[in-house]
Amino acid sequence: MLSYNQIAYRGLEVCNPVEPGRIEAAVERTGLGAGARAADVGTGTAALAIRLARRFGFAVTAIEYNPDMAALARANVVAAGAEKAVEIVEGAAADVLTAMEAPRLIVALGTTNVTGEGLPTPESAFAFLRERLPPGGWLLWGDLTWTAEPPAPLRQITDLTNLFTDDAGWKAAAAAAGLELTWSELSPQPVIDAFTSATDAAVRAWLEANPEAPEAAGIRLSADRVRAVFGFGRPCIGFGLYLFRRPPEVQAVRITPPQD
C-alpha cells in the first residue's frame, strides 16, 4: 500500500526543506574525492544519493527502512543508470551503519530513528553517528529546528515522532558528542514554504484522484497533521543544515632525549 511519504516526496530531489545546491556546497567543503564511501541515511527516493554519486563520484550506500520507499529508490537508481555507484540497502539505519565499513561521509537529513532506540535525543543521535565515522570523517546533518519557543501543543505533537531542538541546541549536542562544527546555515523561509506547498499539493491531488483507495484515510490523516504542524508552527519552525567532523586522531610524537 502507498504511504504519505511515497506520494509527497515522489517528485522531489531532496525530501526535506533544503535546496540541493546547498547540500552540494556543504559536501564540497569536505574535500572528499571520487571513490570516497558515503552513506545516505533515510534515502527516500534516492535522488540525493544519485546526485552525490554523479557530482562527486562517491560510492553511496543508500539506506531506507520502508520497503515500499526502498523499492521506489531502487527503481530510480536503475532509471538513472547509477547501479554501480549507488547501492540501496533496506533496513534499519542503526543496523546497516553498524555492519558496514565506516563511510567517510554520512548524510542524515530528516532522520527519525537513526540509533534504533525509537526517539533518540540529539545527543544520543550524534554520539551514535560519531562512532560510525572514522577519525576525520564527516557528518552532514539536517533537521527541523525551533527558531522560537513553540506553543506547548505543537511541541507535544512533534515530540511524538522527533525530538527537535533549536540551532544552538543542535550545535551543543554535537559538541557534547565530540563532533566539530565546520559549517551551518538555516534554510530561508521561502524554501520551507515551497517544500511544504509542494508536498501538500502532491498528496491532495492524489487524494482527489483516489478517494476510494484503501490507504486514502490514513494518508489524509498524515497530510492534515503535517499541514497543521507547518501552518501553525510557521513562525517557529526552521530547517538547519550542519556539517560536522569527527576530529582526526592526533599521533603522539616521541621525543628522544639528547645523548650525553
C-alpha positions in Angstrom: 0.0 0.0 0.0 1.1 3.5 -0.7 2.2 5.8 2.1 2.2 9.5 2.6 5.9 9.7 2.0 5.8 7.9 -1.3 3.2 10.3 -2.6 4.5 13.5 -1.1 8.2 13.0 -2.0 8.0 11.2 -5.3 8.7 14.3 -7.4 11.3 15.9 -5.1 15.1 15.8 -5.4 15.5 16.3 -1.7 12.9 15.1 0.7 13.5 18.0 3.1 13.1 21.8 3.0 16.6 22.5 1.8 17.9 23.3 -1.7 20.1 20.6 -3.4 22.7 23.3 -4.2 23.2 24.0 -0.6 23.8 20.3 0.1 26.4 20.3 -2.6 28.1 23.4 -1.2 28.3 21.7 2.2 29.7 18.4 0.7 32.3 20.4 -1.3 33.8 21.6 2.0 34.7 18.1 3.0 37.3 17.9 0.2 36.4 14.2 -0.4 37.2 12.9 -3.8 35.9 10.4 -6.3 35.7 6.9 -4.8 35.0 8.0 -1.3 32.4 5.9 0.5 29.3 7.8 1.7 26.1 6.7 3.4 22.8 8.4 2.8 20.5 7.6 5.8 16.8 7.6 5.0 17.4 7.9 1.3 13.7 8.1 0.4 13.6 8.4 -3.4 17.4 8.0 -3.7 17.6 11.2 -5.7 20.1 12.8 -3.4 22.2 9.6 -3.3 22.3 9.6 -7.1 23.3 13.3 -7.1 26.2 12.7 -4.7 27.4 9.8 -6.9 27.2 11.8 -10.1 28.5 15.2 -8.7 31.3 13.9 -6.5 32.0 10.4 -7.7 31.1 8.9 -4.3 30.3 5.2 -3.8 27.0 5.6 -1.9 25.2 3.2 0.4 21.6 4.5 0.4 19.8 3.2 3.5 16.0 3.0 3.6 13.8 1.4 6.2 10.5 1.4 4.5 10.2 -1.5 2.0 8.0 0.5 -0.4 10.3 3.5 -0.4 13.3 1.2 -0.9 11.6 -0.3 -4.0 11.0 3.2 -5.4 14.6 4.1 -4.6 15.9 1.0 -6.5 13.7 1.8 -9.5 15.1 5.4 -9.5 18.7 4.2 -9.3 18.1 1.8 -12.3 16.4 4.5 -14.3 19.4 6.8 -13.7 21.8 4.1 -14.7 23.6 4.5 -11.3 23.6 0.9 -10.1 27.4 0.8 -10.0 27.7 3.9 -7.8 24.6 3.7 -5.6 23.6 0.6 -3.5 20.2 0.6 -1.9 20.2 -1.3 1.4 16.8 -1.9 3.0 16.9 -2.0 6.8 17.2 0.0 10.0 19.9 2.7 9.8 21.4 1.6 13.1 21.9 -1.9 11.9 23.2 -1.0 8.5 25.6 1.6 9.7 27.0 -0.7 12.4 27.6 -3.5 10.0 29.1 -1.6 7.0 32.6 -0.3 6.6 32.8 3.1 8.2 32.0 5.7 5.4 34.0 8.9 5.0 30.7 10.8 4.9 27.3 10.2 6.5 24.4 12.3 5.2 21.4 12.2 7.6 18.6 14.6 6.6 15.3 14.5 8.5 16.0 11.1 10.1 13.6 9.8 12.7 15.3 6.8 14.2 19.0 6.7 13.5 20.1 4.9 16.6 17.4 2.2 16.8 16.1 3.4 20.2 12.8 4.9 18.9 13.1 8.6 19.6 16.8 9.4 20.0 17.8 12.6 21.7 20.0 14.9 19.7 22.9 13.9 22.0 22.4 10.2 21.5 21.9 10.5 17.8 25.2 12.4 17.4 27.1 10.1 19.7 25.9 7.1 17.7 26.8 8.7 14.4 30.2 9.8 15.6 31.1 6.2 16.4 30.1 5.1 12.9 32.7 7.5 11.3 36.4 7.0 11.0 38.7 9.7 12.5 38.5 12.7 10.2 35.1 11.5 8.8 32.2 13.9 8.1 28.5 14.1 9.1 26.1 16.3 7.1 23.1 16.6 9.4 19.9 18.4 8.5 16.6 18.6 10.5 13.9 20.8 11.7 14.9 23.4 14.2 12.9 25.6 16.5 13.5 29.3 15.6 11.4 30.5 18.5 9.8 28.8 21.5 6.9 26.7 20.2 3.5 26.6 21.8 3.1 23.6 24.1 0.5 21.7 21.9 2.9 22.0 18.9 5.8 20.6 20.8 3.7 17.7 22.1 2.7 16.8 18.5 6.2 16.9 17.1 7.6 15.0 20.1 5.6 12.0 19.1 8.0 11.3 16.2 11.0 13.6 16.6 12.9 15.3 19.4 13.9 18.6 17.8 15.9 21.4 19.3 16.9 24.9 18.3 20.0 25.9 16.3 22.1 26.3 19.4 20.8 23.0 20.8 21.9 21.0 17.7 25.4 22.6 17.9 25.7 21.9 21.6 24.6 18.3 21.3 27.1 17.7 18.5 29.9 19.2 20.5 29.0 17.1 23.5 29.3 14.0 21.3 32.8 15.0 20.2 31.9 16.4 16.8 33.4 19.6 15.4 31.1 22.1 13.6 32.7 23.3 10.4 29.7 25.0 8.7 26.0 25.5 9.1 23.1 27.5 7.8 19.3 27.7 8.1 17.0 27.4 5.1 15.3 30.6 4.1 11.6 30.7 4.8 10.6 30.7 1.1 12.4 27.4 0.7 10.5 25.9 3.6 7.2 27.3 2.3 7.9 25.9 -1.2 8.6 22.4 0.2 5.5 22.3 2.3 3.3 23.5 -0.5 4.7 21.0 -3.0 4.3 18.0 -0.7 0.8 19.1 0.3 -0.3 19.7 -3.3 1.0 16.3 -4.4 -0.9 14.5 -1.6 -4.1 16.5 -2.1 -4.0 15.8 -5.8 -3.6 12.0 -5.2 -6.4 12.0 -2.7 -8.7 13.8 -5.1 -7.9 11.2 -7.8 -8.1 8.2 -5.5 -10.9 8.9 -2.9 -11.8 5.2 -2.6 -8.3 3.8 -2.2 -7.9 1.7 0.9 -5.0 3.8 2.2 -6.7 7.1 1.5 -8.0 7.7 5.0 -4.5 7.2 6.6 -2.8 9.3 4.0 -5.4 12.1 4.5 -4.8 12.0 8.3 -1.0 12.3 7.8 -1.5 15.1 5.3 -3.7 17.0 7.7 -1.3 16.6 10.6 1.7 17.8 8.5 -0.3 20.8 7.2 -1.4 21.7 10.7 2.2 21.4 12.1 3.8 23.6 9.4 0.9 26.0 9.2 0.5 26.6 13.0 4.3 26.4 13.5 5.4 28.6 10.6 6.7 31.4 13.0 8.8 29.0 15.0 9.9 26.1 12.6 13.0 26.3 10.5 15.4 23.8 8.9 19.1 23.6 9.8 21.9 22.1 7.7 25.1 21.3 9.7 28.4 19.9 8.6 30.3 18.2 11.4 33.6 16.4 11.5 35.0 13.7 13.8 38.4 15.1 14.7 41.3 13.2 13.3 43.4 11.2 15.7 46.5 13.0 16.9 49.6 10.9 16.6 51.8 11.0 19.6 55.2 12.4 18.9 58.0 10.5 20.7 60.8 12.8 21.8 64.2 11.1 22.2 66.2 12.8 24.9 69.7 14.1 23.8 72.5 11.7 24.4 75.3 12.8 26.7 
